[in-house]
Structure formats: C-alpha cells, structure tokens
C-alpha cells in the first residue's frame, strides 16, 4: 500500500509540469487527496486538494489560476497540472491521501491541517532559467 509522487523536474519560468500521485494497494477514488510543497527551512504548504468520490477541488492562493487538480480513476492517480511556473514554485511537492473526510474539508482548505493516512515520497520541482 503506497502513494508515489512523480513528474517533477527542472523547468524554465513560465513553463508547465504535470505531477502524478499514483496509488497502489487501495482505491484512491474514495480518498481525498492533497498536494503540498515544502522549501527547506519553511513550513509545508498546502497547494491543492480534491475531495473523495469525484468531489470538488480547491486550489490555494499560491496556485490559483495556474494550478489544476484532477483524477483518473482508471489509473488510480491524481494529477496536479502546474502552469506559468515561477521560481517561487520551486519546492519538493508531496501528495497525501485521507479517507472519510467531507467535501467541504477540501473546499474550505481545512483538509490541509488534517491527518493523512498515506504520503508520497515527494518530487522535486525546480523553476529556473
């Protein structure tokens, strides 16, 4: 049972990346999924979430208008699409999953303070010219 985050890399300012959060051993569709990022020396920051069972999504101010989150249930995967990237987006990105939360936990942003059952290992995103 695990989550695997992938898709990070080096991208130029203004570029795009798609991060993937793939689950094995459980059905990700029934879990709310959050994407977080962390820079050394700073606290972990919630970026985006998607509620369970094809529920609504939420993007924090740091990614609003640039980031989109979605699911592919057939692939048991959640994606974070990131556009118009800037050096400020440089961080290690983590995904996490939790079962049994209400949809408004995600849409209010409260989900980011929740205890998550599964965490991916993190994927490095570097935005630099």
Secondary structure, 3 states (H helix, E strand, C coil): CEEEEECCEEECCCCCEEEEEEEECCCHHHEEEEEEEECCCCCCEEEEEECCCCCCEEECCCCCCCEEEEEEHHHCEEEEEECCCCHHHCEEEEEEEEECCCHHHHHCCHHHHCCCCEECCCEEEEECC
